Amino acid sequence: MHKDDEKLLESICQKHGVHPSYLKQLFLIEKEYADRNMYTRSGIYKDIKRKIDEWTK
């Protein structure tokens, strides 16, 4: 992530009360699925939900 993107992300997260590391982890999950076709990419929602469930416990 570029420095300008990092600053923007931190600003947005601060405004909405979200820790930037949460979104960075979601971005990493998306990046893992980015090069897959739509059939194999379908697991992304399950992985995102699992990550969010971890944070809300």
Biopython code that builds the backbone (N, CA, C, O; Angstrom):
import numpy as np
from Bio.PDB.StructureBuilder import StructureBuilder

atoms = [
    (1, "MET", "N", (0.852, -1.172, 0.000)),
    (1, "MET", "CA", (0.000, 0.000, 0.000)),
    (1, "MET", "C", (0.900, 1.237, 0.000)),
    (1, "MET", "O", (1.864, 1.315, 0.761)),
    (2, "HIS", "N", (0.577, 2.188, -0.850)),
    (2, "HIS", "CA", (1.349, 3.416, -0.950)),
    (2, "HIS", "C", (1.103, 4.298, 0.272)),
    (2, "HIS", "O", (0.078, 4.182, 0.944)),
    (3, "LYS", "N", (2.045, 5.162, 0.539)),
    (3, "LYS", "CA", (1.965, 6.029, 1.717)),
    (3, "LYS", "C", (0.712, 6.905, 1.696)),
    (3, "LYS", "O", (0.056, 7.077, 2.723)),
    (4, "ASP", "N", (0.384, 7.455, 0.534)),
    (4, "ASP", "CA", (-0.815, 8.301, 0.423)),
    (4, "ASP", "C", (-2.079, 7.482, 0.685)),
    (4, "ASP", "O", (-3.009, 7.953, 1.340)),
    (5, "ASP", "N", (-2.104, 6.257, 0.170)),
    (5, "ASP", "CA", (-3.250, 5.371, 0.404)),
    (5, "ASP", "C", (-3.378, 5.040, 1.881)),
    (5, "ASP", "O", (-4.480, 4.990, 2.428)),
    (6, "GLU", "N", (-2.235, 4.816, 2.516)),
    (6, "GLU", "CA", (-2.206, 4.502, 3.938)),
    (6, "GLU", "C", (-2.779, 5.660, 4.762)),
    (6, "GLU", "O", (-3.562, 5.443, 5.687)),
    (7, "LYS", "N", (-2.385, 6.882, 4.423)),
    (7, "LYS", "CA", (-2.898, 8.061, 5.136)),
    (7, "LYS", "C", (-4.401, 8.215, 4.943)),
    (7, "LYS", "O", (-5.127, 8.524, 5.888)),
    (8, "LEU", "N", (-4.858, 8.001, 3.729)),
    (8, "LEU", "CA", (-6.284, 8.099, 3.434)),
    (8, "LEU", "C", (-7.068, 7.038, 4.194)),
    (8, "LEU", "O", (-8.116, 7.327, 4.773)),
    (9, "LEU", "N", (-6.564, 5.822, 4.192)),
    (9, "LEU", "CA", (-7.215, 4.735, 4.919)),
    (9, "LEU", "C", (-7.306, 5.062, 6.412)),
    (9, "LEU", "O", (-8.357, 4.876, 7.024)),
    (10, "GLU", "N", (-6.225, 5.541, 6.988)),
    (10, "GLU", "CA", (-6.222, 5.881, 8.406)),
    (10, "GLU", "C", (-7.214, 7.008, 8.706)),
    (10, "GLU", "O", (-7.895, 6.983, 9.731)),
    (11, "SER", "N", (-7.292, 7.982, 7.823)),
    (11, "SER", "CA", (-8.225, 9.093, 8.002)),
    (11, "SER", "C", (-9.675, 8.609, 7.971)),
    (11, "SER", "O", (-10.481, 8.988, 8.821)),
    (12, "ILE", "N", (-9.993, 7.784, 7.002)),
    (12, "ILE", "CA", (-11.355, 7.256, 6.868)),
    (12, "ILE", "C", (-11.706, 6.376, 8.068)),
    (12, "ILE", "O", (-12.803, 6.464, 8.619)),
    (13, "CYS", "N", (-10.757, 5.531, 8.460)),
    (13, "CYS", "CA", (-11.009, 4.637, 9.598)),
    (13, "CYS", "C", (-11.212, 5.430, 10.883)),
    (13, "CYS", "O", (-12.087, 5.102, 11.684)),
    (14, "GLN", "N", (-10.425, 6.452, 11.080)),
    (14, "GLN", "CA", (-10.575, 7.287, 12.272)),
    (14, "GLN", "C", (-11.944, 7.958, 12.286)),
    (14, "GLN", "O", (-12.603, 8.025, 13.324)),
    (15, "LYS", "N", (-12.358, 8.448, 11.138)),
    (15, "LYS", "CA", (-13.653, 9.117, 11.025)),
    (15, "LYS", "C", (-14.804, 8.185, 11.390)),
    (15, "LYS", "O", (-15.800, 8.620, 11.968)),
    (16, "HIS", "N", (-14.668, 6.897, 11.051)),
    (16, "HIS", "CA", (-15.753, 5.932, 11.255)),
    (16, "HIS", "C", (-15.516, 4.992, 12.434)),
    (16, "HIS", "O", (-16.303, 4.073, 12.661)),
    (17, "GLY", "N", (-14.435, 5.217, 13.186)),
    (17, "GLY", "CA", (-14.175, 4.419, 14.374)),
    (17, "GLY", "C", (-13.805, 2.972, 14.100)),
    (17, "GLY", "O", (-14.180, 2.074, 14.855)),
    (18, "VAL", "N", (-13.071, 2.748, 13.022)),
    (18, "VAL", "CA", (-12.648, 1.401, 12.635)),
    (18, "VAL", "C", (-11.125, 1.356, 12.681)),
    (18, "VAL", "O", (-10.459, 2.288, 12.231)),
    (19, "HIS", "N", (-10.581, 0.283, 13.221)),
    (19, "HIS", "CA", (-9.132, 0.152, 13.267)),
    (19, "HIS", "C", (-8.612, -0.156, 11.863)),
    (19, "HIS", "O", (-9.122, -1.066, 11.208)),
    (20, "PRO", "N", (-7.604, 0.587, 11.388)),
    (20, "PRO", "CA", (-7.087, 0.369, 10.030)),
    (20, "PRO", "C", (-6.615, -1.058, 9.761)),
    (20, "PRO", "O", (-6.697, -1.528, 8.627)),
    (21, "SER", "N", (-6.127, -1.746, 10.779)),
    (21, "SER", "CA", (-5.636, -3.109, 10.545)),
    (21, "SER", "C", (-6.762, -4.043, 10.109)),
    (21, "SER", "O", (-6.512, -5.016, 9.398)),
    (22, "TYR", "N", (-8.004, -3.761, 10.526)),
    (22, "TYR", "CA", (-9.132, -4.587, 10.103)),
    (22, "TYR", "C", (-9.300, -4.518, 8.587)),
    (22, "TYR", "O", (-9.428, -5.542, 7.915)),
    (23, "LEU", "N", (-9.296, -3.309, 8.069)),
    (23, "LEU", "CA", (-9.471, -3.176, 6.615)),
    (23, "LEU", "C", (-8.272, -3.728, 5.862)),
    (23, "LEU", "O", (-8.427, -4.311, 4.789)),
    (24, "LYS", "N", (-7.087, -3.551, 6.411)),
    (24, "LYS", "CA", (-5.900, -4.091, 5.751)),
    (24, "LYS", "C", (-5.993, -5.611, 5.654)),
    (24, "LYS", "O", (-5.605, -6.190, 4.639)),
    (25, "GLN", "N", (-6.499, -6.255, 6.691)),
    (25, "GLN", "CA", (-6.665, -7.708, 6.653)),
    (25, "GLN", "C", (-7.707, -8.116, 5.620)),
    (25, "GLN", "O", (-7.541, -9.124, 4.934)),
    (26, "LEU", "N", (-8.783, -7.335, 5.506)),
    (26, "LEU", "CA", (-9.788, -7.625, 4.481)),
    (26, "LEU", "C", (-9.218, -7.421, 3.084)),
    (26, "LEU", "O", (-9.538, -8.177, 2.166)),
    (27, "PHE", "N", (-8.379, -6.408, 2.918)),
    (27, "PHE", "CA", (-7.729, -6.186, 1.625)),
    (27, "PHE", "C", (-6.829, -7.368, 1.267)),
    (27, "PHE", "O", (-6.764, -7.773, 0.107)),
    (28, "LEU", "N", (-6.140, -7.918, 2.261)),
    (28, "LEU", "CA", (-5.280, -9.076, 2.004)),
    (28, "LEU", "C", (-6.091, -10.288, 1.564)),
    (28, "LEU", "O", (-5.681, -11.026, 0.668)),
    (29, "ILE", "N", (-7.239, -10.486, 2.196)),
    (29, "ILE", "CA", (-8.111, -11.593, 1.788)),
    (29, "ILE", "C", (-8.544, -11.394, 0.343)),
    (29, "ILE", "O", (-8.512, -12.330, -0.455)),
    (30, "GLU", "N", (-8.948, -10.178, 0.011)),
    (30, "GLU", "CA", (-9.393, -9.896, -1.360)),
    (30, "GLU", "C", (-8.255, -10.129, -2.344)),
    (30, "GLU", "O", (-8.459, -10.670, -3.431)),
    (31, "LYS", "N", (-7.055, -9.715, -1.953)),
    (31, "LYS", "CA", (-5.898, -9.876, -2.838)),
    (31, "LYS", "C", (-5.617, -11.361, -3.100)),
    (31, "LYS", "O", (-5.238, -11.736, -4.210)),
    (32, "GLU", "N", (-5.801, -12.198, -2.082)),
    (32, "GLU", "CA", (-5.592, -13.641, -2.254)),
    (32, "GLU", "C", (-6.551, -14.216, -3.300)),
    (32, "GLU", "O", (-6.200, -15.158, -4.011)),
    (33, "TYR", "N", (-7.742, -13.661, -3.393)),
    (33, "TYR", "CA", (-8.757, -14.158, -4.321)),
    (33, "TYR", "C", (-8.752, -13.432, -5.665)),
    (33, "TYR", "O", (-9.454, -13.853, -6.584)),
    (34, "ALA", "N", (-7.992, -12.373, -5.801)),
    (34, "ALA", "CA", (-8.064, -11.490, -6.967)),
    (34, "ALA", "C", (-7.803, -12.191, -8.298)),
    (34, "ALA", "O", (-8.423, -11.858, -9.309)),
    (35, "ASP", "N", (-6.905, -13.139, -8.302)),
    (35, "ASP", "CA", (-6.533, -13.769, -9.569)),
    (35, "ASP", "C", (-7.313, -15.044, -9.872)),
    (35, "ASP", "O", (-7.018, -15.732, -10.849)),
    (36, "ARG", "N", (-8.281, -15.355, -9.063)),
    (36, "ARG", "CA", (-9.071, -16.571, -9.267)),
    (36, "ARG", "C", (-10.274, -16.276, -10.152)),
    (36, "ARG", "O", (-10.703, -15.129, -10.277)),
    (37, "ASN", "N", (-10.807, -17.318, -10.759)),
    (37, "ASN", "CA", (-12.028, -17.112, -11.531)),
    (37, "ASN", "C", (-13.214, -17.018, -10.564)),
    (37, "ASN", "O", (-13.048, -17.266, -9.370)),
    (38, "MET", "N", (-14.365, -16.677, -11.042)),
    (38, "MET", "CA", (-15.521, -16.427, -10.175)),
    (38, "MET", "C", (-15.943, -17.671, -9.397)),
    (38, "MET", "O", (-16.438, -17.547, -8.277)),
    (39, "TYR", "N", (-15.762, -18.851, -9.952)),
    (39, "TYR", "CA", (-16.162, -20.068, -9.246)),
    (39, "TYR", "C", (-15.290, -20.281, -8.001)),
    (39, "TYR", "O", (-15.804, -20.537, -6.912)),
    (40, "THR", "N", (-13.981, -20.174, -8.173)),
    (40, "THR", "CA", (-13.093, -20.408, -7.032)),
    (40, "THR", "C", (-13.024, -19.199, -6.109)),
    (40, "THR", "O", (-12.567, -19.314, -4.972)),
    (41, "ARG", "N", (-13.464, -18.069, -6.575)),
    (41, "ARG", "CA", (-13.470, -16.846, -5.775)),
    (41, "ARG", "C", (-14.648, -16.834, -4.797)),
    (41, "ARG", "O", (-14.675, -16.018, -3.877)),
    (42, "SER", "N", (-15.603, -17.714, -4.984)),
    (42, "SER", "CA", (-16.811, -17.694, -4.166)),
    (42, "SER", "C", (-16.525, -17.863, -2.675)),
    (42, "SER", "O", (-17.343, -17.449, -1.853)),
    (43, "GLY", "N", (-15.409, -18.448, -2.305)),
    (43, "GLY", "CA", (-15.058, -18.625, -0.904)),
    (43, "GLY", "C", (-14.670, -17.345, -0.202)),
    (43, "GLY", "O", (-14.499, -17.338, 1.017)),
    (44, "ILE", "N", (-14.527, -16.265, -0.940)),
    (44, "ILE", "CA", (-14.102, -15.005, -0.341)),
    (44, "ILE", "C", (-15.085, -14.535, 0.727)),
    (44, "ILE", "O", (-14.669, -14.007, 1.759)),
    (45, "TYR", "N", (-16.373, -14.720, 0.493)),
    (45, "TYR", "CA", (-17.363, -14.238, 1.460)),
    (45, "TYR", "C", (-17.280, -15.010, 2.771)),
    (45, "TYR", "O", (-17.461, -14.443, 3.848)),
    (46, "LYS", "N", (-17.009, -16.292, 2.669)),
    (46, "LYS", "CA", (-16.865, -17.113, 3.863)),
    (46, "LYS", "C", (-15.626, -16.671, 4.659)),
    (46, "LYS", "O", (-15.674, -16.581, 5.885)),
    (47, "ASP", "N", (-14.519, -16.396, 3.954)),
    (47, "ASP", "CA", (-13.295, -15.960, 4.619)),
    (47, "ASP", "C", (-13.465, -14.587, 5.252)),
    (47, "ASP", "O", (-12.968, -14.343, 6.351)),
    (48, "ILE", "N", (-14.157, -13.696, 4.570)),
    (48, "ILE", "CA", (-14.408, -12.361, 5.126)),
    (48, "ILE", "C", (-15.294, -12.472, 6.361)),
    (48, "ILE", "O", (-15.034, -11.821, 7.373)),
    (49, "LYS", "N", (-16.331, -13.285, 6.284)),
    (49, "LYS", "CA", (-17.220, -13.463, 7.430)),
    (49, "LYS", "C", (-16.471, -14.056, 8.614)),
    (49, "LYS", "O", (-16.669, -13.633, 9.752)),
    (50, "ARG", "N", (-15.625, -15.019, 8.353)),
    (50, "ARG", "CA", (-14.833, -15.645, 9.417)),
    (50, "ARG", "C", (-13.956, -14.607, 10.107)),
    (50, "ARG", "O", (-13.849, -14.602, 11.334)),
    (51, "LYS", "N", (-13.335, -13.736, 9.335)),
    (51, "LYS", "CA", (-12.471, -12.704, 9.898)),
    (51, "LYS", "C", (-13.279, -11.722, 10.741)),
    (51, "LYS", "O", (-12.858, -11.351, 11.836)),
    (52, "ILE", "N", (-14.421, -11.307, 10.242)),
    (52, "ILE", "CA", (-15.273, -10.371, 10.990)),
    (52, "ILE", "C", (-15.787, -11.022, 12.260)),
    (52, "ILE", "O", (-15.857, -10.373, 13.303)),
    (53, "ASP", "N", (-16.146, -12.287, 12.188)),
    (53, "ASP", "CA", (-16.584, -13.013, 13.383)),
    (53, "ASP", "C", (-15.488, -13.047, 14.449)),
    (53, "ASP", "O", (-15.780, -12.943, 15.640)),
    (54, "GLU", "N", (-14.235, -13.191, 14.032)),
    (54, "GLU", "CA", (-13.113, -13.167, 14.969)),
    (54, "GLU", "C", (-13.061, -11.833, 15.716)),
    (54, "GLU", "O", (-12.821, -11.799, 16.923)),
    (55, "TRP", "N", (-13.285, -10.751, 14.999)),
    (55, "TRP", "CA", (-13.175, -9.422, 15.595)),
    (55, "TRP", "C", (-14.337, -9.106, 16.526)),
    (55, "TRP", "O", (-14.191, -8.313, 17.456)),
    (56, "THR", "N", (-15.476, -9.716, 16.284)),
    (56, "THR", "CA", (-16.660, -9.358, 17.061)),
    (56, "THR", "C", (-16.900, -10.281, 18.245)),
    (56, "THR", "O", (-17.903, -10.135, 18.944)),
    (57, "LYS", "N", (-16.014, -11.214, 18.479)),
    (57, "LYS", "CA", (-16.175, -12.113, 19.630)),
    (57, "LYS", "C", (-15.736, -11.443, 20.897)),
    (57, "LYS", "O", (-15.799, -12.046, 21.968)),
]
sb = StructureBuilder()
sb.init_structure("model")
sb.init_model(0)
sb.init_chain("A")
sb.init_seg("    ")
for serial, (resi, resn, name, xyz) in enumerate(atoms, 1):
    if name == "N":
        sb.init_residue(resn, " ", resi, " ")
    sb.init_atom(name, np.array(xyz, "f"), 0.0, 1.0, " ", f" {name:<3s}", serial, name[0])
structure = sb.get_structure()
